[in-house]
Amino acid sequence: MKRSGDSGDNTQAGRENPADCGDSPKEIPARRGFSISYKGKSLLSRVDPVAHGERVAAELLVKEDTLYFCPSPLYGYGLDTLLRRLPESSVVLCVEADEALFQISQRALGELGGGGAMRPLALVQAAQPAQPGELCAFVRETWGQRRFRRVEEIRLGGGWQVFPHLYEELIRALRREIAVEWGNAMTLIRLGRLYARNFIRNLAFLPDGEDIAALNFGPSPVLALGAGPSLDYVLDGLATAAAAGRRFAIVCVDTCLQALNERSIRPDLVVILESQHWNIRDFSGARGRNIDAAIDLSALPASARVLAGKRFFFATPWTELSLFTRLGQAGLLPRAFAPLGSVALSAVALALSVSCGPVLTAGIDFSFTLDAYHARSTPQSLELERSQRRTRSGINAAAALRDGTFAARSKAGHSVRSDPAMRNYRDLFQQEFGGNPRLLDISGPGLPLGVKTISLPEAAEILNGGADTPPRGPASSKPPPPGREAMAAFIRREMAALTVLRDALSGERPLNPARVDELLDTASYLWAHFPECAGAGGRRPATADISFLKRVRTEIEPFLKCWEMAAPRRA
């Protein structure tokens, strides 16, 4: 992606004779500017392109905290008017997808908009085909995360007509990125405290568990299962292959447990991610079963005590916390994975990490039908069945037809339903795993995932072609579990730092502001979920903010209790 000011060809591109033919821009003198005819399209008004651009900019309803997307600005007619009207919290992003037109815009815009940390104007050249991730990264690097609340398009000319679909795709990507950023911030505000408390309490189990890096399924195929409606179709079709003595490993999300138990299928690894108490219902009938579990350190601690198999721990750092750095430096932090927000995505990431063979996915649908939101025998499905009576059918119309849901086409060509949250997870799946040659998706009623799709017979052939017994032994370089003494010493240091901070904020111990700042940064888990801090990249209010300090003080006692509960013990 080329930005305004980058080195490039500064020739007089586009200033050919109007009689010339081909795909070069043809500029025709017009009042106060030029009119451009390019690729059979008139890109600027032949009457008065300057007045047209200024009129559009003057009539625009400007808003606070808005990213204005200007496709193909050409000479930037109207931009100066728009910039004068913009609130300080809003900016203009000019995007040009054509090389020759980009050179015209680059010369014309010059230093328009000035500089500074919050410069109100930026010009970039988009790649073809569209690479939305690069544009979203540019916006984050230029103006910061969670900076805007909305994206609005403004067309000051007709240049957008050259690549209309590309610009539409970029706008959708920016809107989706902003929605995800704010969604993540809202999740952190609502659940960040719970994540941190669960994380600390789960440290108690680390000495008796193992790092997920210790698990190795070798080259055997792995079947990674979500709990979507297509799980029934796949398990019924692979009933023989999935029986005892199979030649492949099964990694499933915890919601799948009851569906697998109904078919007498024992998974090799259950992935546990959920931090809230209602997750316990996923383990109904599974207490004491000898099933290995991969447990996120921020998951509900009670979930780690249900199954009787081995415990393999991993971490998904949900925000920037210095606690993670200290644990890593002390050798106490298990392998970390990117926080993907979905247990199904985390199960796929784990399956890819603990094996070197093919990974087949099923039940990861991100879609549903009127009568099937989850697979049969999952807690959600059973709850719907229990609620049926003469006046209430098995169709969950409230969920299937609620505001925001929409019809979509499945990878098998069937009509299904989805919603924006599921669509975002599907897009994230494609972003994280799309194009991975080891990953194969079994055809069914789910949305396309951006990886190769195979039929059920093809899946059975791959799964049955695995080794006779999938390796369950340790990895070649098995990391040792953290020692009890090392963990106990770490917890004592954390509690001592919290105690000093508590006494300072209570007025019981005089501390200079620099020391208070240091302690606040050390214990960032106390305030990372505050509304003004969530999604702010680890930034917090200054110590002069009395309201902030009072709220931090109220967080300390509950976290001290969590550290006490985390003291190493036999589970």
Salt bridges, closest charged atoms under 4 A:
GLU27 OE1 - ARG15 NH1 3.13
ASP48 OD2 - ARG31 NH2 1.50
GLU54 OE2 - ARG32 NH2 3.91
ASP65 OD1 - ARG147 NH1 3.98
ASP65 OD2 - ARG149 NE 3.88
ASP98 OD1 - LYS39 NZ 3.75
GLU99 OE2 - LYS2 NZ 3.53
GLU141 OE1 - ARG3 NH2 3.01
GLU152 OE2 - LYS63 NZ 3.13
GLU153 OE2 - ARG155 NE 3.01
GLU177 OE2 - ARG140 NH1 2.28
ASP208 OD1 - ARG484 NH2 2.59
ASP208 OD1 - ARG570 NH1 3.31
GLU210 OE1 - LYS478 NZ 3.30
ASP232 OD1 - ARG263 NH2 3.09
ASP236 OD1 - ARG263 NE 3.27
ASP236 OD1 - ARG376 NH2 3.84
GLU262 OE1 - ARG263 NH1 3.75
GLU262 OE1 - ARG376 NE 3.49
ASP268 OD2 - ARG246 NH2 2.80
ASP268 OD1 - ARG472 NH1 3.50
ASP292 OD2 - ARG472 NH2 2.48
GLU383 OE1 - ARG386 NH2 2.99
ASP419 OD2 - ARG402 NH2 2.51
ASP427 OD2 - ARG176 NE 3.44
ASP427 OD1 - ARG426 NH2 2.85
ASP441 OD2 - LYS411 NZ 2.38
ASP468 OD1 - ARG247 NE 3.41
GLU494 OE2 - ARG326 NE 2.78
ASP503 OD1 - ARG502 NE 3.34
ASP503 OD2 - ARG509 NH2 3.36
ASP517 OD1 - ARG540 NH2 2.88
GLU518 OE2 - ARG515 NH1 3.06
ASP521 OD1 - ARG540 NE 2.90
GLU532 OE2 - ARG551 NH2 2.54
GLU555 OE2 - ARG193 NH2 2.71
GLU555 OE2 - HIS529 NE2 3.26
GLU557 OE2 - ARG502 NH1 3.30
GLU557 OE2 - ARG553 NH2 3.85
